[in-house]
Amino acid sequence: MNITHGFKRALQVNADGLATVFGDRRRKWRDLGERAPRLAAGLASLGAGPGERVAILSLNSDRYLETYLAVAWAGAVIVPLNIRWSRQENEDALRDCRAAILIVDKMFSGVGESLAAALPGLRLVYADDDDAPAGAQHYEALLARSAPMPDAMRQREDLAGIFYTGGTTGRSKGVMLSHDNLMANALNALSEGLFPSEAIYLHAAPMFHLANGAAMFALLLSGGANVIIKAFSPEAAMASIEREKVTEVLLVPTMIQMTVDHPALPSHDLSSLTRIVYGASPISEAVLDRAMAALPDTQFCQAYGMTELSPIATILHWKEHIGEGRAKGRHRAGGRATLGCEVRIVDPSDQPVAPGIVGEIVARGDNVMMGYWERPEETARALVGGWMHTGDGGYMDADGFVYVVDRVKDMIISGGENVYSIEVENVVAQHPAVVQCAVVGVPSDEWGEEVHAVVVRRPDAQVNGEEIIAFCKARIANYKCPRSVDIRDVPLPMSGAGKILKRELRKPFWEEKERRVN
């Protein structure tokens, strides 16, 4: 099975069914069946042959979904770039994967031109409604002049996409997912009752993010409808749900909080919304309670996982949020392993621990990544005996429910985005006034966690937190930058092995918390 398998099934059984809605533009599956093979041929004519990388840097749109389909149809590899990253970070990713083509929309056309100028041989495609900038191929013109090509019919073990995530060594790394990985995850989601053929799903989370991709690939199998907004805002999401009678949406906890706390919520009819899937970061109990009260006819379901797991490992169904499940505290869990994924908790020697004992959460199954793009050493550290080591600390109860309580590796999740401490530390340490630094995650009511930097300044140097934050903003994505800075004149606490004791730096912020992630 490959990505185009479900697409062709949708064309066979639901050709006249609604496939995409984007603004006033509505397309049936039959329309996508005509467009995607043409776009695939157009991309192939620009160099997107089997195994070649096609990157996209764009806000959400119906063309984004078509690009996923067309790249798979051509046998190429899609590389969705992070719209929140800095230009330099995305250039690093393009250089790393050696992309042949970059697709951009109006929002990123200037960045795209700059990247194409910096990377000789990179072909630029403009995917928006106005005229393309000089030197770029227009998406619609490319599609119109191309005859449809046959499906490349990639095999299950072939690489389908490279999804960049933060790096534990300070550089971003590309998670390689095969057609089998993505389709296994889609089947797992469908087997759990998510995103069925009758679903009208709202793409409110960014389409470069695999949390949203989990729903998208499942819908490509089931043939459900895709309602797409450019970017999330509570107003845009509520208006689309009301207008299109949306039944399902995936939101990160920050988005849920912004929606249920919005003053316009009572004025919108959201009665069609039967399910909210939440994930990408843990949700606070207070936000969950407010959401359940504000949307009493909507069921909530949590998906826990990571990009390396395509991305779902466990599911926490609605029934565990209420009644007996809630009385047992299961609404605080991450759920139980999906049908096609095995999950266990292990000690530092990779031996399983007893129920209730905290260890590292590991998972295996057909959804586990192929590895990190051209990073064999990091791949070997993450994949041991076929088990993906998540870096999350947690425990499993006697009924198989997984509870996330801490992080083994220095990762912060802010607003659903992964931030690796060392990546931020590498930037902070470049400031001439900094002699030592450490970055930790601290609780945030709005974002779940925030980036906090602890800085030891050089003797006689003058620097304040605002300067450190501004220094970072000029070099990395805004969401990775510290929101608060502690300036010190004494060395940071160190272990006997000479490592900074980050747990001691985090401790004052988390002392009153039940778990050490938020």
C-alpha positions in Angstrom: 0.0 0.0 0.0 1.2 3.5 -0.8 -0.2 7.1 -0.4 -2.0 7.0 -3.7 -3.8 3.8 -2.9 -6.5 5.5 -0.9 -6.7 8.3 -3.4 -7.5 5.9 -6.2 -10.1 4.2 -4.0 -11.8 7.6 -3.3 -11.9 8.2 -7.1 -13.5 4.8 -7.6 -16.2 4.9 -4.8 -16.7 8.6 -4.2 -15.8 10.4 -7.4 -18.6 13.0 -7.0 -18.1 13.4 -3.2 -16.7 16.6 -1.8 -12.9 16.4 -1.5 -11.7 20.0 -0.7 -13.1 23.3 0.4 -10.8 26.3 0.5 -12.6 29.7 0.7 -15.1 29.8 -2.1 -13.3 27.0 -4.1 -14.9 23.6 -3.8 -13.5 20.5 -5.6 -14.8 16.9 -5.9 -12.5 13.8 -5.7 -13.0 13.6 -9.5 -11.4 17.0 -9.9 -8.4 16.0 -7.8 -8.2 12.8 -9.9 -7.7 15.0 -13.0 -5.4 17.6 -11.4 -3.0 15.5 -9.3 -1.6 13.4 -12.2 -1.1 16.5 -14.2 0.7 18.3 -11.4 2.8 15.2 -10.9 3.8 15.3 -14.5 4.6 19.0 -14.3 6.8 18.5 -11.2 8.5 15.5 -12.9 9.4 17.8 -15.9 11.2 20.1 -13.4 13.2 17.3 -11.9 10.9 15.5 -9.4 11.8 12.0 -10.5 11.5 9.0 -8.2 13.2 9.6 -4.9 13.9 13.3 -5.6 12.9 15.8 -2.9 10.1 18.4 -3.4 9.8 20.9 -0.6 6.9 23.1 0.1 6.8 26.3 2.2 3.2 27.6 2.4 0.2 28.3 4.5 -2.6 25.8 4.4 -4.5 25.5 1.1 -6.2 23.0 -1.2 -3.1 23.1 -3.3 -1.0 21.9 -0.3 -3.1 18.7 -0.2 -2.8 18.3 -4.0 0.9 18.7 -3.6 1.1 15.8 -1.2 -0.9 13.6 -3.7 1.1 14.8 -6.8 4.5 14.2 -5.2 3.5 10.7 -4.2 2.0 10.1 -7.7 5.3 11.2 -9.3 7.3 8.9 -7.0 9.1 11.8 -5.4 9.6 12.6 -1.7 7.8 15.5 -0.1 9.6 17.8 2.4 7.1 20.1 4.2 9.0 23.0 5.6 8.1 24.7 8.9 6.4 28.1 8.3 7.5 29.2 11.7 11.2 28.6 11.1 13.6 31.4 10.1 14.8 31.7 6.5 18.2 30.3 7.5 16.7 27.3 9.3 14.7 26.4 6.2 17.8 26.9 4.0 19.7 24.5 6.2 16.9 21.9 5.7 16.9 22.4 1.9 20.6 22.0 1.7 20.5 19.0 3.9 17.9 17.1 1.8 19.2 18.6 -1.5 15.7 19.5 -2.7 15.1 19.8 -6.4 12.0 21.9 -6.2 10.5 24.4 -3.8 6.8 25.3 -3.9 5.7 28.5 -2.2 2.6 30.6 -1.8 2.2 34.4 -1.7 3.2 34.6 2.0 6.6 33.0 1.3 7.3 34.1 -2.2 10.0 36.5 -1.2 11.7 33.9 1.0 11.4 31.5 -1.8 13.1 33.8 -4.3 15.9 34.3 -1.7 16.3 30.6 -1.2 16.3 29.8 -4.9 19.0 32.5 -5.4 21.1 30.9 -2.6 20.7 27.3 -3.8 21.7 26.9 -7.4 19.6 24.4 -9.2 16.6 24.8 -6.9 13.4 25.2 -9.1 10.8 27.5 -7.7 7.0 26.9 -8.2 4.5 29.6 -7.2 1.2 28.1 -5.8 -1.2 31.0 -5.3 -4.0 32.9 -7.2 -2.0 35.9 -8.5 0.9 36.1 -11.0 4.1 34.2 -10.2 7.2 36.3 -9.5 10.0 36.4 -12.1 11.9 33.1 -12.3 9.1 31.0 -10.8 6.9 28.5 -12.5 3.2 29.1 -11.8 1.5 26.1 -10.2 -1.7 26.3 -12.3 0.2 26.9 -15.6 2.5 24.0 -14.9 -0.5 21.8 -14.2 -2.5 23.0 -17.3 0.3 22.4 -19.8 1.1 18.9 -18.5 -0.5 15.7 -19.7 -1.4 13.3 -16.8 1.3 10.8 -16.0 0.7 7.2 -14.7 1.0 6.6 -11.0 4.7 5.7 -10.2 3.3 3.1 -7.8 5.9 3.4 -5.1 6.4 0.4 -2.9 5.6 0.3 0.7 9.2 0.5 1.8 10.0 3.5 -0.4 10.7 6.9 1.2 7.5 9.1 1.0 8.5 12.2 3.0 11.2 13.9 5.1 9.7 15.8 8.0 12.2 18.1 9.8 12.3 18.4 13.5 14.6 20.0 16.0 18.0 18.3 16.6 19.4 17.1 19.8 22.9 18.1 18.5 21.7 21.6 17.7 20.9 20.9 14.0 17.5 20.0 12.7 17.2 16.4 11.5 14.9 14.9 8.8 12.6 12.2 9.9 12.3 9.7 7.0 8.8 8.2 6.7 8.0 5.5 4.2 4.7 5.0 2.4 4.2 2.1 4.7 4.8 4.2 7.8 2.2 6.8 6.8 -0.4 4.3 5.6 0.1 2.2 8.7 -0.6 5.2 10.9 -3.7 6.1 8.8 -5.1 2.6 9.2 -4.4 2.7 12.9 -6.4 6.0 13.1 -9.3 4.6 11.1 -9.3 1.4 13.2 -9.8 3.7 16.3 -12.8 5.3 14.7 -11.2 8.5 13.7 -11.6 10.4 10.4 -14.1 8.0 8.7 -15.5 8.4 5.2 -18.5 10.5 6.4 -16.1 13.0 8.2 -16.0 16.6 7.3 -12.6 17.5 8.6 -11.2 21.0 9.3 -7.5 21.5 8.5 -6.9 24.2 11.2 -3.5 23.0 12.4 -0.6 23.7 9.9 -0.4 21.2 7.1 3.4 20.9 7.3 2.9 19.4 10.8 2.5 15.6 11.0 -0.2 16.0 13.7 -2.5 17.4 11.0 -0.9 14.9 8.5 -2.3 12.0 10.6 -5.8 13.2 9.8 -5.0 14.0 6.2 -3.6 10.7 5.3 -6.4 8.9 7.0 -8.9 11.0 5.0 -7.1 10.1 1.8 -7.9 6.5 2.6 -11.5 7.0 3.8 -12.5 9.6 1.2 -13.8 12.1 3.7 -14.0 15.9 3.0 -11.3 18.3 3.7 -12.2 21.9 4.7 -9.0 24.0 4.8 -8.3 27.4 6.3 -5.0 29.2 5.6 -4.0 29.5 9.3 -5.6 28.9 12.6 -7.5 31.7 14.4 -10.5 31.1 16.7 -12.7 33.2 14.4 -11.7 31.5 11.2 -12.0 28.0 12.7 -15.5 28.7 14.3 -16.8 30.3 11.1 -15.7 27.4 9.0 -17.1 24.8 11.4 -20.5 26.6 11.3 -20.5 27.2 7.5 -19.3 23.8 6.3 -20.9 21.7 9.2 -17.5 20.4 10.1 -17.6 17.2 12.1 -14.0 16.7 13.2 -10.9 18.8 13.8 -7.4 18.2 15.3 -6.2 21.0 17.5 -3.2 21.5 19.8 -4.2 22.4 23.4 -3.2 26.1 22.8 -5.7 26.3 20.0 -8.4 24.7 22.1 -7.8 27.2 24.9 -8.0 30.2 22.5 -11.2 28.9 21.0 -13.2 28.1 24.2 -12.0 31.3 25.8 -13.0 33.5 22.8 -15.9 35.9 23.5 -17.5 35.1 20.1 -17.9 31.4 20.9 -21.5 31.6 22.0 -22.5 33.4 18.8 -21.4 30.5 16.6 -23.3 27.3 15.9 -20.8 24.5 16.4 -23.4 21.7 16.9 -22.0 19.8 13.9 -18.7 19.2 15.6 -18.8 15.7 17.0 -15.1 15.2 17.8 -12.0 17.2 18.7 -8.8 15.3 18.5 -6.1 17.0 20.5 -2.4 16.2 20.6 1.2 17.5 19.9 1.5 18.5 23.6 -0.2 17.5 26.9 -3.4 19.4 27.8 -3.9 20.9 31.2 -6.9 19.6 33.2 -8.3 23.1 33.6 -8.3 23.8 29.8 -9.9 20.4 29.2 -12.6 21.0 31.7 -13.4 24.4 30.2 -13.5 23.0 26.7 -15.8 20.1 27.7 -18.2 22.6 29.4 -18.1 25.0 26.5 -18.7 22.3 23.9 -21.0 19.8 25.6 -22.0 18.0 22.4 -18.4 17.4 21.3 -16.4 14.4 22.2 -12.7 14.8 23.0 -10.0 12.3 22.0 -6.3 12.5 22.7 -3.5 11.2 20.3 0.0 10.9 21.8 3.0 10.3 19.7 5.8 12.0 17.7 6.9 12.6 14.2 9.2 9.5 14.3 6.0 7.4 14.9 4.1 8.8 11.9 3.0 10.1 14.4 0.5 8.3 16.7 1.4 5.8 19.4 -1.5 5.9 21.8 -5.2 7.0 21.7 -7.3 8.2 24.7 -10.9 7.9 23.7 -13.8 10.0 24.8 -15.2 7.4 27.2 -12.1 7.8 29.4 -12.7 11.6 29.8 -16.1 11.0 31.5 -17.8 8.6 33.9 -15.9 5.7 35.3 -12.8 6.5 33.2 -12.6 10.0 34.7 -13.2 8.7 38.2 -10.1 6.5 37.7 -8.1 9.6 36.5 -7.7 8.2 33.0 -8.5 11.6 31.5 -4.9 12.5 32.6 -3.4 9.6 30.6 -2.1 9.7 27.0 -4.2 6.6 26.2 -3.5 3.1 25.2 -1.4 1.7 22.2 -3.2 1.9 18.9 -4.0 -1.4 17.3 -1.0 -1.4 15.1 1.6 -0.1 17.6 3.2 -1.8 20.6 4.2 0.4 23.5 6.1 -0.3 26.7 8.1 1.4 29.5 11.7 0.6 29.9 14.6 1.3 32.3 18.0 2.7 31.3 19.0 -0.8 30.3 16.1 -1.1 28.0 14.4 -3.7 30.2 10.6 -3.5 30.7 9.5 -2.1 34.1 6.5 -3.1 36.2 3.2 -1.2 36.0 3.3 2.1 37.8 7.1 2.4 37.6 8.4 5.5 35.6 10.7 4.8 32.7 11.2 5.8 29.1 8.2 5.3 26.7 9.3 3.2 23.7 7.2 2.0 20.7 7.5 -0.3 17.7 5.3 -1.2 14.8 5.0 -0.4 11.1 4.5 3.2 12.0 8.1 3.6 13.3 10.3 5.8 11.0 12.9 4.5 8.6 15.5 6.7 10.4 16.9 10.2 10.3 18.1 11.4 6.9 21.8 10.8 6.5 22.2 10.6 10.3 23.1 6.9 11.0 24.5 7.6 14.5 21.4 9.5 15.7 19.2 6.8 14.1 21.1 4.0 16.0 20.6 5.9 19.3 16.9 6.4 18.7 16.0 2.9 17.2 17.2 0.1 19.4 16.0 -3.4 18.4 13.2 -1.9 16.4 11.9 0.2 19.3 11.7 4.0 18.9 12.9 5.7 22.1 10.6 8.7 22.5 12.6 10.6 25.1 9.4 10.9 27.2 9.3 9.6 30.8 6.1 7.9 31.9 4.5 4.9 33.4 1.8 2.4 32.3 -0.9 1.2 34.6 -2.2 -2.4 34.9 -4.8 -1.7 32.2 -2.2 -0.5 29.6 -2.9 3.3 30.0 0.3 5.4 29.5 0.9 8.5 31.6 3.5 11.0 30.5 5.2 12.6 33.5 8.6 13.9 32.4 11.1 14.1 29.5 14.2 12.1 29.3 15.8 14.3 26.7 16.1 18.1 26.9 13.0 18.9 24.8 10.4 21.6 25.4 7.0 21.5 23.7 5.6 25.0 23.3 2.3 25.5 21.5 2.6 22.0 20.0 6.1 22.7 18.5 9.2 20.8 19.6 12.1 23.0 20.9 15.4 21.2 21.6 17.3 23.0 24.4 20.7 22.6 22.8 19.5 24.3 19.6 18.6 27.4 21.6 21.7 27.2 23.8 23.9 27.2 20.8 22.5 30.5 19.8 22.5 32.1 23.3 26.1 31.0 23.7 27.1 33.1 20.7 26.3 36.4 22.5 29.6 38.0 23.5 28.4 38.7 27.1 27.5 35.0 27.8 30.0 32.7 29.4 27.6 29.9 30.3 24.0 29.1 29.6 21.2 26.5 29.9 17.7 26.4 28.5 14.8 24.7 30.2 11.1 24.5 29.8 8.8 26.2 32.3 5.0 26.0 32.7 2.9 28.4 30.6 -0.9 28.7 30.9 -1.0 29.9 27.2 1.5 27.7 25.5 1.8 24.7 27.8 5.5 25.3 28.2 7.8 28.3 27.5 11.5 28.5 26.8 13.5 29.9 29.7 17.2 30.7 29.6 19.5 30.8 32.5 22.6 32.9 31.6 25.9 33.4 33.3 27.4 36.7 32.0 31.1 37.4 31.6 32.8 39.4 34.3 32.2 43.1 33.9 29.8 42.5 30.9 26.5 44.2 30.9 23.5 42.4 29.3 19.8 42.0 30.1 17.1 39.5 29.2 15.6 41.7 26.5 19.0 41.8 24.7 19.4 38.0 24.9 15.8 37.5 23.5 16.4 40.0 20.7 19.7 38.3 19.8 17.9 35.0 19.5 15.0 36.3 17.4 17.5 37.5 14.8 18.8 33.9 14.4 16.1 31.3 15.1 12.3 30.9 14.8 10.4 33.1 17.3 8.8 30.1 19.1 12.2 28.7 19.9 13.4 32.0 21.5 13.4 32.4 25.3 10.4 34.1 26.7 12.2 34.8 30.0 15.9 35.0 31.0 17.6 34.7 34.3 20.9 36.5 34.4 23.5 35.3 36.9 27.0 36.1 38.0 27.8 32.7 39.5 28.3 29.4 37.7 25.4 27.1 37.1 25.0 23.9 39.2 27.1 21.1 37.8 27.2 17.3 38.2 30.3 15.4 39.1 30.6 14.5 35.5 30.7 18.2 34.6 27.1 18.5 33.2 24.8 21.3 34.0 22.0 20.1 36.4 19.0 21.2 34.4 16.7 19.4 36.7 17.7 21.8 39.5 17.1 24.8 37.2 13.6 23.5 36.4 12.7 22.5 39.9 11.4 25.8 41.3 9.0 26.2 38.3 7.5 22.7 38.6 7.5 22.0 42.4 3.8 22.4 42.8 3.0 20.5 39.6 1.7 16.9 39.5 3.8 16.2 36.4 6.9 17.8 35.0 5.6 18.5 31.6 2.7 20.7 30.7 
